[in-house]
Amino acid sequence: MSEKWKLTEEQNTGPIYRVSKFFIDELNELESELDFPDEFIYDLMEARRNLWSLDSRHAQASSKERTLISDHALDRVGQEQSCPGNT
């Protein structure tokens, strides 16, 4: 992580907590709705994490470019994932 940026307690208990809770709630809802295995969620989250790897195009791109790269990555993940009954 960058030496210049440090997470504050306010950030951790505010927006970081709020977004983390949102992710978990949405993934639980999605899992209930589609009844897929935990591995699917793991793969989905791994694909998102990889967008922010230090050597990824996404991490090196401007904000506008990130939106385009993220949208393209979402399209690819949807095509790569298989749900039960679709194998």
N, C-alpha and C positions, 0 to 999 in steps of 0.2 A: 504494500500500500504506500502511497505517496507520503513522504516524510512531512510535507507541508500541511496535509489535511489530517485533523484529529477529530474523531467522533466525540461530541459533547454529551453529557448526561441528558440534557434537554432534547437533543436530536434523537438519542436512543430511546427515550421514553415517549417521545412525540411522534414525529413522522416515520421513523424507522419501525417502531412498534406497530403503528397504524397500518403501514403497508405490509408488514410481515403477517399481521393478523388477517388482512384482506386476502393475501395470497393463500393462506391456509384455508380460510373460509371458502374461497372460490374453488380451490382444488377439492375440498371435501364435498361441496355441492356437485361439482362435475363428476366426481367418482360415484356419488349416489345416483346421479341421473343416468350415467352411461355404463356403470357397473364394470369398469375395467380394472385390471390388476395394478398393484402398487408399482410394478416395474414400469408401467406406462407413465405414471407421474414422475418417477425417477428420471426416465429418459427425457421427458418434456422439460423438467427443471434443468437437467444437464445441458440440453440444447440452449436454453436461455442463459445459463451460466457461461457457456462458451462464447456467447456474444461479447462478453466483457473480458475475455482473456487479453492479456497485455499485447499480444501480437495479432489480435483479430482486426479485421478491417473496421468493424463496428467501434472498437475502442479508440481507433485512430481517426475516426471520421468526425466531421462537424455534426451539430445537432440535426440539421436537415438531412444530411446523408445517413445518419443513424436511423431515422424513421424509415427510409427506403430499405436499408439493409435489414432492419428488424422485420419489416413486412415480408420481405423475401424469405427470411429465415423461418418465419411462421408458416409460410406456404410450404416450404420444404419439409418441416417437421410434420405437418399434417399429412403429407404424402408418404413419409417414411414410417410413421407409426402404424401399427396394426392393432385393431381391437379384437376382443374375443369374438369368434364367429366369422371374422373376415380374413382368416389365414388360408 
